[in-house]
Amino acid sequence: MTRSRSLLRSAIVLLSACALILSGCGSSGKEASGTNDTASKKSAIKQQSYFIFDTIVTVKIYDERADQKQFKDIENLLNEIDSRLNRTKDTSELAKIHAASGKEVVTVTPESFDLIAKSLDYAKRTEGRFDSTVGPIVDLWNIGHENAKVPNPDKLAQTLKLVNYKDVTLDPAKHAIKLNREGMELDMGSIGKGYAADRIADYLRNNGFPSAIIDLGGNIFAVGAKPGGSDWTIGVQDPDETRGNQIGKMKVQDKTIVTSGVYERYFVENGKHYHHILDPATGYPVDNGLSSVTIVTNSSTDADALSTSLFALGVEKGLKFVEEDPNVEAIFITTDHKVYCTSGIKEIFELTNDKYKIVN
């Protein structure tokens, strides 16, 4: 018996940041209070949700001036990213790179090239614990879909030979990429949602909307401060519970908060839990006693890659890796309810669930 769990369950829940002012929602353009007060305009919430990247994307703009133009622009932006980075679309740049694997180079847009180069840099920095060439084994497991299953061991071992970030050749001058072995395939699933969040955040700032919440299936970007200048309050999901139950909360301004966890996408086969974070060395889900890793930083692209990287590295190596960057903080939660925090996050994070204990 196999049971699948979709990515729609968010790793992070919004607390006061997502309390809706119902009369201010939608896109009618009318002020919530019926006045011309500037503060009221900036406090009104306009929101829209989209289904893309196999998840629900919700954008909340805390400004009465927001209307359908902004949400349509965001939709177009998401579709443009999907058209380039969705490897299941034959016309995407990733699909073209895969089709040409072992044969020839493929020229891509500068934006796609830079993102792929960044993913390969993380692979190098983590000595392959994060590896965007995992596409072939992701396909074998198919986690997050109804026909997910444990692959045949021999087939998995054979397919694993196609996973090696060192077999990717980059030509920065031409924005050209070649996968050196036929059958290799890139997967931007561990960095693409963060990239999309950054693009939306940049769009909102550039168009004069300094307060917003962007949620890509649990990848949160708290843009700016709340109207009035106060902090956003963000809750960190309890990995053992349903959405809405948290282990604690933090106060942030203009930060992205991204979590990778064993509960996001998984299936159960013969009583064993198989989650979607695959070990590029073994081809099987990472098994190191971690339930989740949460990243807090300025770039959602980096946070997305880091959450997967640190989960794969484990607590000890992950803490050492992240403490080298003063702009990044992290929370590690283990299966036995221990919480490990980087030094800086202790200033903004409050543990509120007595089932868990901070141990460092």
VEXVEX-885836 format. One record per residue (C-alpha): z, x, y. Coordinates in pm, 1 decimal. Layout:
N
REC       c3       c1       c2
REC        Z        X        Y
...
% end
This chain:
360
REC       c3       c1       c2
REC      0.0      0.0      0.0
REC   -106.9    148.8    335.1
REC     20.0     30.4    672.7
REC   -132.3    148.7   1001.9
REC     33.2    165.9   1341.1
REC   -179.0    175.4   1655.4
REC   -135.0    388.6   1965.1
REC    -60.4     79.9   2168.9
REC    313.6    137.5   2133.7
REC    400.7    357.0   2428.8
REC    605.5    672.6   2398.3
REC    763.6    614.5   2736.4
REC    881.0    291.4   2892.2
REC    894.1    214.8   3261.7
REC   1218.5     83.7   3402.0
REC   1253.4     -9.0   3767.0
REC    912.8    141.4   3842.9
REC    749.0   -143.4   3654.9
REC    957.6   -435.8   3780.7
REC    683.3   -667.4   3898.0
REC    692.7   -849.6   4228.0
REC    506.8  -1141.7   4078.0
REC    382.1  -1290.1   4401.8
REC    227.6   -955.9   4491.8
REC     33.1   -905.1   4168.6
REC   -335.1   -966.4   4120.0
REC   -611.5   -892.2   4364.9
REC   -616.9  -1182.1   4606.8
REC   -553.6   -952.7   4903.3
REC   -277.9  -1182.2   5034.2
REC     55.5  -1036.0   5134.4
REC    350.0  -1113.6   4907.7
REC    571.4  -1218.4   5197.2
REC    305.0  -1390.3   5403.4
REC    372.7  -1153.7   5695.9
REC    196.6   -853.0   5844.3
REC    494.2   -624.8   5792.2
REC    372.8   -275.3   5693.3
REC    658.0   -213.0   5452.0
REC    585.0   -539.7   5275.8
REC    218.9   -445.9   5240.0
REC    306.4   -115.0   5081.3
REC    561.7   -272.6   4846.8
REC    328.2   -533.2   4698.5
REC    201.7   -450.7   4350.9
REC   -159.3   -487.7   4245.6
REC   -239.9   -406.9   3884.8
REC   -514.7   -414.4   3627.5
REC   -539.7   -318.2   3260.1
REC   -833.1   -180.0   3064.2
REC   -886.7   -114.4   2694.0
REC  -1041.1    229.7   2652.2
REC   -969.8    552.6   2463.3
REC   -834.7    331.3   2180.7
REC   -542.4    229.3   2401.0
REC   -443.1      4.1   2688.5
REC   -466.8    166.5   3030.5
REC   -266.1     -1.9   3307.4
REC   -286.3     96.6   3673.4
REC    -34.6    -41.9   3923.8
REC    -97.4     25.7   4291.2
REC    201.2    -38.5   4517.1
REC      1.8   -144.8   4820.9
REC   -122.2   -486.0   4935.2
REC   -446.4   -327.9   5059.5
REC   -561.9   -257.3   4704.1
REC   -834.2   -491.2   4586.4
REC  -1104.3   -527.2   4322.4
REC  -1305.8   -237.4   4465.7
REC  -1036.9     13.7   4370.8
REC   -992.2   -130.0   4023.0
REC  -1368.3   -140.3   3966.8
REC  -1395.2    221.5   4078.7
REC  -1120.8    315.1   3833.0
REC  -1297.6    126.1   3555.3
REC  -1619.3    313.9   3631.7
REC  -1427.3    640.1   3630.9
REC  -1275.6    565.9   3289.4
REC  -1613.8    467.4   3147.7
REC  -1771.0    786.3   3281.3
REC  -1504.5    998.4   3111.9
REC  -1542.6    802.4   2789.5
REC  -1920.1    846.5   2795.5
REC  -1875.0   1224.8   2800.6
REC  -1570.9   1279.8   2578.9
REC  -1580.0   1002.6   2318.2
REC  -1698.3   1190.7   2010.4
REC  -1774.6    866.1   1824.9
REC  -2051.7    784.7   2074.7
REC  -2379.5    947.9   1973.0
REC  -2478.6    999.1   2335.8
REC  -2155.0   1173.2   2442.2
REC  -2141.0   1543.2   2515.6
REC  -1893.2   1599.0   2232.7
REC  -2126.4   1426.5   1986.3
REC  -2417.4   1643.0   2101.4
REC  -2207.2   1957.0   2058.5
REC  -2116.5   1845.3   1706.9
REC  -2479.4   1764.2   1617.9
REC  -2583.1   2112.9   1726.8
REC  -2297.7   2291.1   1546.0
REC  -2405.3   2606.9   1369.8
REC  -2749.6   2583.9   1530.9
REC  -2767.2   2604.8   1909.0
REC  -2580.9   2593.4   2235.9
REC  -2534.6   2271.4   2430.8
REC  -2512.7   2255.5   2808.7
REC  -2253.6   2009.1   2938.4
REC  -2123.0   1894.2   3275.4
REC  -1892.6   2138.3   3454.9
REC  -1606.0   1887.8   3417.4
REC  -1641.5   1868.6   3040.7
REC  -1685.1   2243.5   3011.2
REC  -1367.0   2310.7   3207.5
REC  -1164.8   2066.0   2996.6
REC  -1292.8   2212.0   2669.3
REC  -1223.5   2563.7   2798.2
REC   -868.7   2459.2   2888.6
REC   -813.2   2314.6   2540.9
REC   -931.5   2640.1   2383.9
REC   -701.5   2835.3   2613.2
REC   -407.1   2633.5   2480.2
REC   -526.0   2710.3   2128.5
REC   -521.9   3079.9   2210.1
REC   -182.4   3066.6   2381.3
REC    -25.9   2879.3   2088.7
REC   -198.0   3097.1   1827.1
REC   -383.1   2796.6   1692.8
REC    -93.8   2551.4   1668.7
REC   -290.6   2343.6   1919.9
REC   -658.1   2344.2   1819.1
REC   -924.8   2110.0   1954.0
REC  -1159.7   2189.0   1663.0
REC   -951.3   1958.0   1439.2
REC  -1218.8   1685.8   1456.6
REC  -1325.6   1715.2   1089.7
REC   -972.5   1671.4    951.9
REC   -893.5   1394.6   1202.5
REC  -1188.0   1207.7   1051.0
REC  -1057.0   1260.6    697.2
REC   -715.3   1112.0    776.3
REC   -847.3    839.9   1012.3
REC   -494.1    772.5   1133.5
REC   -468.3    481.3   1374.7
REC   -727.4    277.8   1187.4
REC   -690.2     28.7    906.0
REC   -848.5    251.9    641.4
REC   -623.0    550.9    705.9
REC   -533.7    734.3    386.5
REC   -415.9   1068.5    249.1
REC   -730.1   1277.0    190.4
REC   -824.4   1428.2   -141.5
REC   -651.7   1772.3   -144.0
REC   -966.4   1958.6   -247.0
REC  -1175.2   1783.4     17.7
REC   -909.4   1856.1    280.0
REC   -893.3   2224.7    186.5
REC  -1272.0   2252.2    211.2
REC  -1286.7   2069.1    543.1
REC  -1004.0   2279.3    685.8
REC  -1237.0   2579.8    681.6
REC  -1420.7   2419.2    973.4
REC  -1109.0   2425.0   1193.0
REC  -1086.1   2744.8   1398.6
REC  -1092.2   2765.1   1776.6
REC  -1214.3   3125.4   1749.4
REC  -1547.1   2992.6   1619.1
REC  -1634.5   2835.5   1956.0
REC  -1854.3   3029.1   2197.1
REC  -1837.7   2950.0   2568.9
REC  -2087.4   3048.1   2838.0
REC  -1914.9   2973.8   3172.1
REC  -2219.9   3069.0   3379.4
REC  -2434.0   2802.1   3210.8
REC  -2155.3   2558.4   3115.3
REC  -2282.8   2596.2   2761.2
REC  -2089.6   2557.3   2435.9
REC  -2170.4   2641.9   2077.3
REC  -1974.3   2563.7   1762.7
REC  -2060.0   2859.3   1543.7
REC  -2030.4   2686.5   1206.4
REC  -2225.2   2380.6   1099.0
REC  -2000.5   2075.3   1063.2
REC  -1745.4   2183.8   1325.0
REC  -1635.9   1915.8   1570.4
REC  -1428.5   1910.0   1887.0
REC  -1164.3   1642.5   1944.1
REC  -1024.7   1596.8   2294.8
REC   -769.7   1336.6   2182.5
REC   -475.6   1563.5   2263.2
REC   -583.6   1634.8   2619.2
REC   -831.6   1367.2   2726.6
REC   -589.5   1092.3   2829.7
REC   -402.0   1336.0   3049.3
REC   -729.4   1439.2   3210.7
REC   -810.4   1073.7   3279.7
REC   -467.1   1017.6   3437.6
REC   -521.4   1314.0   3669.9
REC   -861.8   1181.2   3773.0
REC   -718.3    836.6   3853.6
REC   -428.1    990.0   4047.2
REC   -669.6   1202.2   4252.3
REC   -884.5    897.1   4325.5
REC   -585.8    695.5   4448.9
REC   -453.9    974.5   4670.8
REC   -798.6   1042.2   4817.2
REC   -837.2    674.5   4902.3
REC   -503.4    642.3   5080.4
REC   -285.3    491.0   4807.5
REC     18.4    722.7   4777.9
REC    234.5    506.5   4546.0
REC    116.0    408.3   4198.9
REC    199.6    406.7   3830.6
REC    -73.3    504.3   3584.7
REC     -1.6    433.4   3217.4
REC   -247.4    545.8   2950.5
REC    -79.9    425.8   2633.6
REC    245.3    599.4   2720.7
REC     99.2    886.9   2924.1
REC    260.5    810.8   3257.8
REC    170.8    939.7   3601.9
REC    416.7    835.5   3872.1
REC    202.5    897.5   4179.3
REC    394.1    990.5   4493.1
REC    722.6    811.6   4557.9
REC    808.9    442.5   4547.4
REC    735.1    257.0   4870.5
REC   1013.0    356.2   5106.6
REC   1038.6    706.1   4964.1
REC   1279.4    655.1   4672.8
REC   1234.7    799.4   4323.1
REC   1066.0    631.1   4030.8
REC   1298.3    570.3   3735.5
REC   1129.9    644.5   3402.7
REC   1284.4    574.0   3063.4
REC   1227.6    798.0   2759.4
REC   1151.3    602.2   2443.4
REC   1389.0    604.8   2146.3
REC   1163.2    728.9   1861.8
REC   1352.2    511.8   1611.1
REC   1322.1    183.0   1797.9
REC   1064.0    -58.9   1927.0
REC    916.8    -29.5   2271.6
REC   1168.5    -98.2   2547.1
REC   1454.8     89.9   2385.2
REC   1521.9    428.3   2538.9
REC   1747.3    727.9   2487.2
REC   1778.9    797.2   2857.2
REC   1613.2    791.5   3196.2
REC   1497.1   1028.3   3465.9
REC   1417.7   1007.5   3835.4
REC   1093.1   1162.3   3954.4
REC    842.8   1171.1   4237.2
REC    475.7   1259.6   4194.4
REC    519.0   1373.0   3834.7
REC    350.0   1300.0   3506.5
REC    554.9   1224.9   3195.2
REC    378.5   1254.5   2859.1
REC    521.8   1218.4   2508.1
REC    390.1   1306.5   2164.7
REC    580.5   1148.5   1876.8
REC    567.2   1062.0   1508.9
REC    581.0    689.2   1590.8
REC    269.1    666.8   1809.9
REC      5.7    647.9   1536.2
REC     92.4    660.0   1169.5
REC     54.4    495.5    831.9
REC    275.9    465.9    525.3
REC    136.8    537.7    180.1
REC    347.2    521.5   -135.8
REC    659.9    509.7     79.1
REC    578.9    826.3    278.5
REC    524.7    830.8    655.4
REC    214.9   1017.9    782.0
REC    182.5   1061.9   1159.4
REC   -119.9   1168.1   1364.7
REC    -13.1   1514.1   1486.2
REC   -196.0   1734.8   1238.1
REC   -116.7   2097.7   1163.4
REC   -440.5   2300.1   1200.0
REC   -305.5   2552.0    948.5
REC   -237.2   2308.4    663.0
REC   -440.5   2000.5    750.3
REC   -133.9   1780.0    699.0
REC     89.1   1615.0    962.8
REC    331.9   1856.6   1124.9
REC    667.5   1844.9    943.7
REC    934.1   2034.2   1136.9
REC   1216.1   1787.0   1198.6
REC   1090.2   1666.0   1537.0
REC   1049.1   1300.8   1630.1
REC    902.9   1350.0   1976.9
REC    844.2   1588.7   2264.5
REC    832.4   1471.2   2626.6
REC    678.0   1679.8   2904.8
REC    745.1   1645.6   3278.4
REC    513.9   1834.9   3513.3
REC    248.2   1802.3   3786.6
REC    -72.3   1796.2   3579.6
REC   -118.3   1524.6   3319.3
REC   -397.0   1725.6   3154.9
REC   -153.2   2009.2   3092.2
REC    125.5   1770.0   2995.1
REC    -96.4   1606.9   2732.7
REC   -187.5   1940.7   2575.0
REC    168.0   2072.2   2605.1
REC    331.4   1774.6   2435.2
REC    116.3   1830.5   2126.1
REC    148.5   2209.3   2146.7
REC    527.4   2207.2   2168.8
REC    558.3   1948.7   1893.1
REC    351.7   2173.5   1666.7
REC    546.2   2484.7   1767.7
REC    883.6   2324.1   1691.6
REC   1207.9   2335.0   1888.8
REC   1280.0   2708.9   1895.7
REC    930.8   2836.0   1970.2
REC    851.1   2533.8   2183.9
REC   1150.0   2587.4   2412.3
REC   1063.2   2954.1   2451.6
REC    700.4   2868.0   2529.1
REC    777.7   2606.2   2793.4
REC   1060.9   2794.5   2964.6
REC    805.7   3055.2   3069.6
REC    652.6   2803.1   3312.8
REC    887.1   2700.3   3598.1
REC    668.8   2396.5   3676.1
REC    713.4   2235.8   3333.5
REC   1019.1   2068.7   3178.8
REC   1056.1   1923.9   2830.6
REC   1277.0   1710.5   2606.9
REC   1271.7   1763.1   2229.7
REC   1414.3   1488.5   2005.7
REC   1480.6   1564.8   1638.5
REC   1488.7   1327.6   1342.9
REC   1866.7   1375.7   1320.3
REC   1909.8   1252.5   1682.4
REC   1966.4   1585.1   1852.6
REC   1820.0   1633.8   2199.7
REC   1710.5   1973.6   2330.7
REC   1632.1   2002.3   2702.0
REC   1479.8   2271.6   2916.7
REC   1712.9   2394.8   3187.6
REC   1545.0   2220.6   3480.6
REC   1522.0   1873.4   3329.8
REC   1897.3   1840.8   3304.1
REC   1898.6   1792.2   3682.5
REC   1689.6   1473.2   3663.9
REC   1752.1   1335.2   3311.5
REC   2045.6   1115.0   3210.0
REC   2117.1   1045.3   2841.6
REC   2220.4    679.1   2804.1
REC   2209.9    626.5   2425.1
REC   2523.3    741.2   2239.0
REC   2326.3    761.1   1914.6
REC   2178.5   1084.5   2054.0
REC   2344.0   1405.6   2168.3
REC   2221.7   1687.6   2392.9
REC   2297.5   2005.1   2200.7
REC   2181.2   2287.3   2429.1
% end
